[in-house]
Structure formats: structure tokens, C-alpha cells
Amino acid sequence: MIVLDRCAVSTVDSMSPHLAGTEHASGHVVVDNGRIVSVGSGPAPRPYESHTYVDASSCLVTPGFINTHHHLYQWATRGLAQDATLFEWLTTLYPVWRGLDDTVTHAAASAGLAKLALTGCTLAADHHYVFPSAGGDVFNALVSAGRRVGIRLEAIRGSMDRGQSDGGLPPDNLVEDTEAALIATEQAIGDYHSTADDALIRVAVGPCSPFSVSRELMTGAASLARRHGVRLHTHLAETLDEEEQCLAENGCTPTEYAEQLGWLGSDVWLAHTVHLSSDAVKRLGATSTGSAHCPTSNGRLGTGIAPVRDLLDAGAPVGLGVDGAASNEDGGLVVELRAALHQARQRGGPRALDVRQALWMATMGGARCLGRDDSLGSIEPGKVADLAVWDLSGMDYAGIADPVAALVLGTPPPLKLLIVGGQVVVRDGVLQTASTDELARELSSASAKLQEAAR
């Protein structure tokens, strides 16, 4: 049992970003057996049972953050193709990724998940779509990294079957056979997916993108996912190049193409959704199709600013995504709240997104995208105890009366605690589940190995 006392609490207990969630200026949260058992204003009730008492004065407690889009293997290829468009960036990096194996994947994913944990993330959705024939079991390497670091993982079994000879972007020796990709995806669901509401590992189905995947794989993946009751994820409408290609090849926009293939719906969330018409925004809202907004990555690649305010107004679930570290070298999640707020305001003015809506996207919005809002995303009795305790003491936050504004607009604060299912993963800014020095050594070795092999 853990008792968090004398803290500001932002519960984010509203299903809508337009409605204010319950907040306590000075309150408490009590955790027992991995669940939230009490939250409220004033001092915590001191239980008779043995418990850990935490004086969290000068702290803000929020739900753990949810990262809705990532490519953890890319931690091994940071800093490359610094001034490239998306298509240029991909064609530069595909030859490097050909050397990916299970050792590199595990090292990169472990480091990436550690950075996410240290920046408030308790659940990460990782879209892994590169499976070199000599790379070993890279998907197992990803899952084992999640278990090592101790945060929840939505492991998305990605795939590509459309190489350059078929008009796709990836080299032919980096794509899979269509049927083989579907068989491997079904195997991953059987091996790793859990339906428990507090599952540490779930599996989703994720063909990479319309410019690297055939129509047959897109429809086959949708059918497979729905047969097994798991979620669907892909990239969509990230760049104007993609839209032009889709119009030329299919006579329709990416969103129209996705709908033709059965890829809009409440069991689908899409990465980026930058270039959407007003009709496309309405379709995503009407079908409750989710969007993973990746503001820093979009800025790094110059792809544009997603219409987040319009999507929220249309009723689409919108979460935040860090995206791969090869297009977002920081790799942390807390900075994405401010980036999302700034980009929304650059597009729509100072009232386009407020600090609590940015927090909602990082928590309840992400939970809705991943279909886990019944158990995660807010601080409510009975829900799983995934909590971030942010330390707002010190000069950086002195004089900021609103703790949510301090979190979103100020310097990213350190974590006093990160709790995942009642287990402490970060304490006083230090990862408890693995040595970050060891992770750094492993990552340096993996990155050197991968990039040397590409020379």
C-alpha cells in the first residue's frame, strides 16, 4: 500500500477534453494491490495496514502518461538525415535498418523505454515494422525490453510487403511476403497478447503505411485483428507526398483509401493525421478513429501541423506520440505536451488548446486511442494505479500558482515517483528497474554495430 499525501492532484477523470476533470489543490491518493482505492481533498486517511507514506507536498500527481506512437528500434539511429523530408529520411535510413537484429532491438528499446519512464510514461505503444531475414526474433526482443524496464507496452506487430519493385519506398530485401507477415502477426498475438485490464503487454496489428504496404496486407491485417479482438494502427496523412502518391495510385485521399479498406473505426488509431480535409476530420470523429499526434517529430521532419483542435471538436480520440528517436532525438514524453500546445496555437491562435487539454491528450486521450480508458488514463477508485508524481519544488516553478501550467508550460519537472500498477519504476528521478549507465553502454554498442554494418 502507498499513501501519497499533501499533493496537488489532477485526476483527468473526464472522458471529454472539453470538460474539466476533478482537481484537488491539496489532496491525497491511496494505492493498494495495484489499484487506486482513494483520491480526494485534504489529508489522506492513514490505514491500519502496513503502508509506505509519501509526503508529496510541492508535488503534482497526474495519471501516468500514455505514448501512442513510437519506433523504439530507432534509438540506435539518432542524429542521421537531419535536414531531410520524410521520404528522403526513410530512403537514407532503410539501408541502415537492414542490419537490425534482436540484440540491437533490445538495447535500443530498453534505452527508449527508460527515457519514456523518466519522463512520466507508464504505457508506450511501439510500432515495430522492420524484420530483416537474418535479424533473429526482434519482436521478442522488444517485448523483453518492456518487461525489463517495467512500463506497459502495446507491442504493435508491424509489416511491410511493398518494396521498390512494386512501387513502394523500402528496398525489396527489407519487406516480407504478404502471407508470411500475416502468419507472424497472428503468432505474435498468440504469444504475447493479454486481455487483462492491467495487462503489461498487449499486441496490436500495424501494417506500416500505404506507401510500403499492399492493399491485400491492409485488408488482411484488418480482418486478422478483428478476428482476434485486437487494435489496428498505421501511419496516415503524414505528408503531402503521401497524399499525392495516393491520389495518383488510387484516385482518392489517404483517409478515403483507409475507409475503403476498413481502416476507420473505434478499434483503429492512426499516426500523424497531419494533412486532413475538413471532411476527413469529420469522418475520423464520426467513426471514433483515434489519432496519435506527434508534434516534435512532425516539426523535425517539417511535415506540417496536425489539426488537433478540429479533431477534438469532431469527437475523435487524440493522444500524444513521441515517434521514433531518429526523428525525435529527445525521446521523452513530457515535452510533447508543450509542443502540442504550441503547435495548436500556431495553427489556431492562443485558445486553440489549453494546458489541461494537453494533459488530457497525454493521459485519457491516449487511453481512449488504445482502448484502455476503462482501466487507465485517469485517477479514480478502482482504476489501475499508474501514476506520475511530479516534483514542482525549486526555482523553476516558484510563483506558478497553477501546477498543471507549471507541468505543461514550464521546465519539464523531475519525477518524485513513477508508479506502474502499484510498483515504483522511478524514484527521485532515478530508474529503479535497470541501470541507466548499463543501458547507455548497450545502446552505444548497438548503435555502432548497426551503423558500421551499413558502411
C-alpha positions in Angstrom: 0.0 0.0 0.0 1.2 3.5 -0.9 -0.2 6.7 0.5 0.5 9.9 -1.4 -0.3 12.9 0.8 -0.4 16.7 0.8 -0.2 16.9 -3.0 -2.0 18.7 -5.8 -4.0 16.1 -7.8 -5.2 16.4 -11.4 -7.4 13.3 -11.9 -8.2 13.9 -15.6 -11.5 12.0 -14.9 -13.4 13.5 -17.8 -13.9 11.4 -20.9 -14.0 14.7 -22.9 -11.2 17.2 -23.4 -13.9 19.9 -23.3 -15.0 19.2 -19.7 -12.8 19.9 -16.7 -11.6 17.0 -14.7 -11.7 16.9 -10.9 -8.7 18.6 -9.2 -7.5 18.9 -5.6 -5.2 21.7 -4.7 -4.1 19.8 -1.6 -5.2 16.2 -1.6 -4.2 12.5 -1.5 -4.1 9.3 -3.5 -4.1 5.9 -1.8 -2.9 2.8 -3.7 -3.4 -0.9 -2.7 -2.8 -4.1 -4.6 -2.0 -2.2 -7.7 -5.3 -0.2 -7.7 -6.4 3.3 -6.7 -8.6 2.9 -3.6 -9.0 6.5 -2.6 -8.5 10.0 -4.0 -9.7 13.3 -2.6 -9.1 16.6 -0.9 -7.4 17.1 2.4 -5.1 14.7 4.4 -5.0 11.1 3.5 -6.8 8.6 5.7 -3.9 6.7 7.5 -4.7 3.0 7.0 -4.0 0.5 9.8 -2.3 -1.9 7.4 1.4 -1.6 6.7 2.0 1.1 4.1 4.5 3.4 2.5 3.7 7.0 3.4 4.9 9.7 0.9 4.8 13.4 1.8 4.2 14.7 -1.6 3.9 18.4 -0.7 5.1 20.6 -3.6 4.2 17.8 -6.0 1.5 17.3 -8.6 0.1 13.9 -9.1 -1.3 13.0 -12.6 -2.2 9.8 -14.3 0.8 8.2 -15.9 1.3 9.4 -19.4 0.5 7.2 -22.5 2.7 7.3 -25.6 0.5 6.4 -28.5 3.2 6.1 -31.2 6.8 5.1 -31.2 9.5 3.2 -33.1 11.9 2.2 -30.3 14.4 0.4 -32.5 15.3 3.9 -33.9 17.1 4.8 -30.8 20.1 3.1 -32.5 20.0 5.6 -35.4 19.6 9.0 -33.9 21.1 12.1 -35.4 21.0 11.0 -39.1 19.3 12.6 -42.1 19.0 15.8 -40.1 17.6 18.1 -42.8 15.6 15.6 -44.9 11.9 15.3 -45.9 10.1 12.2 -44.6 10.7 10.2 -47.9 14.3 11.3 -48.0 14.8 10.4 -44.4 13.3 7.0 -44.9 15.4 6.2 -48.0 18.5 7.2 -46.1 17.7 5.1 -43.1 16.2 1.9 -44.7 19.7 0.7 -45.7 20.9 1.2 -42.1 17.9 -0.6 -40.7 18.6 -3.7 -42.9 21.2 -4.6 -40.2 18.8 -4.6 -37.4 18.8 -7.7 -35.2 17.4 -8.8 -31.8 20.4 -7.6 -29.9 20.3 -4.1 -31.3 16.5 -4.0 -31.0 16.6 -5.0 -27.3 19.3 -2.4 -26.5 17.5 0.4 -28.4 14.1 -0.5 -27.0 15.4 -0.7 -23.4 17.0 2.7 -23.6 13.9 4.2 -25.3 11.6 2.8 -22.7 13.8 4.0 -19.9 13.7 7.6 -21.2 9.9 7.3 -21.5 9.6 6.2 -17.9 11.9 9.0 -16.7 9.5 11.5 -18.5 6.3 10.2 -17.0 5.2 7.5 -19.4 3.6 4.3 -17.9 2.3 2.9 -21.2 4.0 3.0 -24.6 2.7 1.9 -28.0 5.6 0.8 -30.1 5.1 0.2 -33.9 7.8 -2.3 -35.0 7.7 -3.0 -38.7 11.3 -3.9 -39.7 12.1 -7.6 -39.7 15.3 -8.4 -41.5 15.6 -12.1 -42.5 18.8 -12.6 -40.5 17.8 -10.4 -37.6 16.5 -13.1 -35.2 13.4 -12.7 -33.0 13.3 -8.9 -32.9 9.7 -8.8 -31.7 10.6 -10.9 -28.7 13.5 -8.5 -28.1 11.1 -5.6 -28.0 8.7 -7.4 -25.6 11.5 -8.4 -23.3 12.7 -4.8 -23.1 9.3 -3.8 -21.9 9.4 -6.3 -19.2 12.9 -5.2 -18.2 12.0 -1.6 -17.8 8.7 -2.2 -16.2 6.2 0.0 -18.0 3.3 -1.2 -20.0 3.8 -2.0 -23.7 1.3 -2.0 -26.6 3.6 -4.0 -28.9 2.4 -3.3 -32.5 3.4 -6.1 -34.9 4.1 -4.0 -38.0 4.8 -5.2 -41.5 5.8 -4.1 -45.0 5.3 -6.1 -48.2 5.6 -3.4 -50.9 9.2 -2.9 -51.9 10.6 -0.7 -54.6 9.9 -3.1 -57.4 6.2 -2.8 -56.6 6.2 1.0 -56.4 6.9 1.1 -52.6 9.5 3.0 -50.7 11.5 0.3 -48.9 14.1 -1.8 -50.6 12.9 -5.2 -51.7 15.2 -7.0 -49.2 13.5 -5.3 -46.3 9.9 -6.3 -46.9 8.1 -9.5 -46.0 5.9 -11.8 -48.1 2.3 -10.9 -47.5 1.1 -14.2 -46.2 4.2 -14.6 -44.0 3.6 -11.2 -42.4 0.0 -12.1 -41.6 1.1 -15.5 -40.1 3.8 -13.9 -38.0 1.4 -11.2 -36.8 -1.1 -13.9 -35.7 1.7 -15.7 -33.9 2.7 -12.6 -32.0 -0.9 -12.2 -30.8 -1.0 -15.8 -29.6 2.4 -15.5 -27.9 2.1 -12.1 -26.1 -1.3 -10.5 -26.1 -3.2 -10.3 -22.8 -6.8 -9.2 -22.4 -6.5 -8.4 -18.6 -7.4 -4.8 -17.8 -4.0 -4.4 -16.1 -2.0 -6.2 -18.8 1.7 -5.2 -19.1 1.8 -6.5 -22.7 -0.8 -6.2 -25.4 -0.4 -6.7 -29.1 -1.9 -4.6 -31.9 -1.7 -5.1 -35.7 0.1 -2.4 -37.7 0.9 -2.6 -41.4 3.4 0.3 -41.8 1.8 2.8 -44.2 0.0 3.0 -47.6 3.4 3.6 -49.4 5.0 0.5 -48.0 2.1 -2.0 -47.8 -0.2 -3.6 -50.4 -3.9 -3.4 -50.4 -4.0 -7.1 -49.6 -2.0 -6.8 -46.5 -4.0 -3.8 -45.3 -7.3 -5.7 -45.6 -5.9 -9.0 -44.4 -4.5 -7.3 -41.3 -7.8 -5.6 -40.5 -9.6 -8.9 -40.8 -7.0 -10.7 -38.6 -7.1 -8.0 -35.9 -10.9 -8.0 -35.7 -11.0 -11.8 -35.6 -8.7 -11.7 -32.5 -10.2 -8.6 -30.9 -7.1 -6.5 -31.0 -6.5 -3.0 -32.2 -5.3 -1.6 -35.5 -2.6 1.0 -36.1 -0.9 2.6 -39.2 0.7 5.8 -40.4 -1.7 8.0 -42.4 -1.8 11.5 -43.9 1.7 12.4 -42.6 2.9 14.3 -45.7 1.7 16.0 -48.9 3.9 13.5 -50.8 1.8 10.7 -49.4 -1.4 12.4 -50.5 -0.1 13.0 -54.0 1.0 9.4 -54.3 -2.3 8.1 -53.0 -4.3 10.3 -55.4 -2.1 9.1 -58.3 -2.3 5.4 -57.5 -5.8 5.1 -56.0 -7.7 8.2 -57.1 -8.5 9.2 -53.6 -7.0 10.7 -50.5 -5.3 8.6 -47.8 -8.3 8.9 -45.5 -10.7 7.8 -48.2 -8.3 4.9 -49.1 -8.2 3.9 -45.4 -12.0 3.9 -45.2 -12.3 1.8 -48.4 -10.0 -0.8 -46.8 -12.0 -0.9 -43.5 -9.4 1.1 -41.6 -11.6 3.7 -39.9 -13.4 2.7 -36.7 -13.3 2.8 -32.9 -10.7 0.0 -32.9 -8.3 2.0 -35.1 -5.8 4.7 -34.2 -3.7 6.5 -36.9 -0.3 8.1 -36.5 0.2 11.8 -37.5 -3.0 12.7 -39.5 -1.4 16.0 -40.4 -3.0 16.6 -43.9 -6.7 16.1 -43.4 -9.5 17.8 -45.2 -12.5 19.1 -43.2 -14.4 16.1 -44.4 -11.7 13.7 -43.3 -11.7 15.3 -39.9 -15.4 14.7 -39.7 -15.1 11.1 -40.7 -12.5 10.4 -38.1 -14.8 12.0 -35.5 -17.9 10.2 -36.7 -16.1 6.8 -36.6 -14.3 7.4 -33.3 -11.0 6.7 -35.1 -8.1 7.8 -32.9 -5.1 10.0 -33.8 -1.6 9.8 -32.4 -0.3 13.4 -32.6 3.5 13.6 -32.8 4.3 17.3 -32.7 8.1 17.2 -32.2 8.6 14.6 -34.9 6.4 16.5 -37.3 8.4 19.6 -36.6 11.8 17.7 -37.0 10.7 16.5 -40.5 8.8 19.6 -41.4 5.7 17.7 -42.3 3.1 20.2 -41.1 0.9 20.8 -38.1 -1.9 18.4 -37.4 -5.5 19.8 -37.0 -5.7 18.7 -33.3 -8.3 21.3 -32.3 -10.6 20.3 -35.2 -10.2 16.6 -34.4 -11.0 17.1 -30.7 -14.1 19.2 -31.7 -15.2 16.4 -34.1 -15.1 13.9 -31.2 -12.0 11.9 -32.4 -9.8 10.5 -29.6 -6.4 12.2 -29.8 -3.4 11.1 -27.9 0.3 12.2 -27.9 3.1 10.3 -29.6 6.9 10.7 -29.2 7.6 8.8 -32.5 10.9 7.2 -33.3 14.0 8.7 -31.9 15.5 9.0 -35.4 13.0 11.9 -35.9 12.8 13.0 -32.3 16.2 12.6 -30.7 14.9 13.7 -27.3 12.7 10.6 -27.0 10.9 11.9 -23.9 7.1 12.3 -23.4 6.6 15.2 -21.1 7.9 17.7 -23.6 5.3 16.7 -26.1 2.5 18.3 -24.0 4.1 21.8 -24.5 4.9 21.0 -28.1 1.3 20.0 -28.8 0.0 23.2 -27.1 2.4 25.4 -29.1 1.7 23.9 -32.4 -2.1 24.0 -31.9 -1.8 27.7 -31.1 0.5 28.4 -34.0 -2.3 26.9 -36.2 -5.4 28.2 -34.4 -4.4 31.0 -32.0 -3.9 31.2 -28.2 -7.2 29.5 -27.3 -6.8 26.5 -29.7 -5.5 24.3 -26.8 -5.1 24.9 -23.1 -2.8 23.2 -20.6 -5.5 20.8 -19.3 -6.4 19.7 -22.8 -2.7 19.0 -23.4 -2.7 16.9 -20.2 -5.9 15.2 -21.3 -4.3 14.1 -24.6 -1.3 12.7 -22.7 -3.5 10.6 -20.4 -7.2 10.0 -21.1 -6.8 10.8 -24.8 -4.1 8.2 -25.2 -6.1 5.6 -23.1 -9.0 6.1 -25.5 -6.8 5.6 -28.6 -5.6 2.3 -27.2 -9.0 1.2 -25.9 -7.9 1.2 -22.3 -9.8 4.1 -20.8 -11.9 1.7 -18.6 -8.8 1.0 -16.5 -6.1 3.6 -17.3 -5.8 7.3 -18.1 -7.3 8.9 -15.0 -7.1 8.8 -11.2 -10.3 7.2 -10.0 -11.0 4.5 -7.4 -10.9 1.0 -8.9 -8.6 2.0 -11.8 -5.1 0.6 -12.2 -2.5 2.7 -10.2 -0.4 4.1 -13.0 0.7 7.5 -11.5 3.3 10.2 -12.1 4.3 12.3 -9.1 6.0 15.5 -10.4 8.3 17.5 -8.1 7.4 21.2 -8.5 9.7 22.5 -5.8 12.6 24.8 -6.6 13.2 27.9 -8.6 11.9 26.7 -11.9 8.3 26.5 -10.5 8.4 29.2 -7.8 5.5 31.6 -8.2 3.5 29.5 -10.7 0.2 29.0 -8.8 -1.3 26.6 -11.2 0.6 23.2 -11.0 -0.8 22.0 -14.4 0.5 25.1 -16.1 3.9 24.5 -14.3 4.0 21.0 -15.7 3.0 21.9 -19.3 4.4 25.3 -19.8 7.5 25.3 -17.5 10.7 23.3 -17.5 9.9 19.6 -17.6 9.9 18.7 -13.9 11.7 15.7 -12.3 9.7 12.8 -11.1 9.5 12.1 -7.4 7.8 8.8 -8.2 6.5 6.9 -11.3 4.2 4.1 -10.3 3.0 1.4 -12.6 0.4 -0.9 -11.2 1.5 0.0 -7.7 5.1 -0.8 -8.4 7.7 2.1 -8.2 9.6 2.3 -11.5 11.2 5.8 -10.9 12.1 7.3 -7.6 13.6 10.8 -7.2 14.5 10.9 -10.8 16.3 7.6 -10.8 15.1 4.5 -12.8 14.7 1.6 -10.3 14.3 -1.3 -12.7 17.6 -1.0 -14.7 20.9 0.8 -14.6 20.8 3.8 -17.0 24.7 3.6 -17.2 24.3 0.0 -18.4 21.6 0.9 -20.8 23.8 3.7 -22.3 26.7 1.3 -22.8 24.4 -1.2 -24.5 22.9 1.4 -26.7 26.3 2.9 -27.7 27.5 -0.6 -28.7 24.3 -1.4 -30.6 24.3 1.9 -32.5 27.9 1.5 -33.5 27.3 -2.1 -34.6 24.3 -1.1 -36.7 25.8 1.9 -38.4 29.2 0.2 -39.0 27.4 -2.6 -40.8 25.7 -0.1 -43.1 29.0 1.4 -44.3 
